[in-house]
Amino acid sequence: MDVRLTGDETALWHAAARVLDANWTGRATVPSPGLYPHQWGWDSVFVALGLALHRPDRAERELLSLFDGQWSDGFVPHIVFNDDLPRGAYFPGPELWCSGADPRAPRGVRTSGVTSPPLHALAALRLHGRAADAERGRAFLARLYPALAAQHRYLETVRDLDGSGLIAICHPWESGQDNSPAWDRPLGDLRPPSPAYAPGRPRRGPATGEDHDRYAWLAGLLRDARYAPGFLRDEHPFAVLDPLVNAAYLASAHALAEIAAIVGADPLPHRERAERVHAALLDRLWDAAAGCFRAHDLRGGRPLPVVTVATFGPLLDPDLPGDVLRRLADLLLSARFAGAAGYPVPACDVQAPAFDRGAYWRGPTWVNTNWLVWYGACVQGLPVVADLLRGATLRLVRQSGFREFFDPFDGTGRGGHDHSWSAALVLDLLGERPG
Ligand code: GLC
């Protein structure tokens, strides 16, 4: 694709491309060398968006290799393990999930047993839009469509736990925002036997040991119940409706309808699903008194109090009512989010007691959530907000490199270095002119 860049942008482009080249394994891209050595679900989705402008053949392979890990019921895992790596290269590894023991899991590919935000169809459609060769782009969509449709069937039949139209996450990792303060209450309600977690195991990220006890215990519950739909619906103790995950689902349902039309399938069921999710998002997760979307704890039967960056996920909904949009934009620009941070958008309301500027999903700014809010602002026709987010994101990586996450006040880079989605989404942003 022909992208016009200034001199400074050209340097940034080459630096981002170098990160993606270095993190390519021959079949997929690792999120961060050393720290995350396997293939991660929503990372690959973001990576594919950047590869589409840099190495389009790899963009397609990135998504296809992720779907090599798809289970026969349509479930798409959040990790596809690379079996060439030594045992223990990452905890939790394949031993925690035991996918090999499940008849629905693919043969010869080991995966995790939880999923990640379903942005896959949205990415596939964007790849098609970027394709230099229209026929090749169509052929790629035709190849991927059955897998995407199966993924959405799984979400609709297995994850719509309360019949509202929204899909539930059954583990914090399924949100991609692992230790978000939004999960503090439902995690605090869990009663894992003690000790649920073998001490001395390598840890990653700044989640506390107790968080990790609960994460591992929850994963073990899912595994021991053989990931059975009835167990998820009726017994599993963690079930939350997250606005960002559901907005991703809605945007992908719209994208799937468009893909269906392109490949000669029926778009109608996907459109109907998108309408249902749209209505349920407003009905179940919109807090009109506070002017924000909140996650909802299905087990506790209550909205969750902490407002996080996930509240802006529904900007991806093209049918968002005008008054909801105005209030969300006000919140985004207020001193609780972008208005208080030199380097927006912080992962958590900076005025919330749980906010922590250095702690992973409890405060720092992430390139992937910035990209989602930027994309949402574009969907909503808010060019000034979109340009603010684009500029802030490029400034972060210019200052601190392609880090995993950043201090929202001074832009200091934190977590992993050479993080793939930070590089890939910079390519995607550079590919779009401001305004
Ligand atoms: C962390 C993040 C998750 C991401 C993974 C790999 O677990 O919380 O969103 O997919 O790292 O980058």
Residues whose N, C-alpha, C, O or C-beta is under 5 A from the ligand:
A	BS01	GLC	P31 Y36 W40 D43 G176 Q177 D178
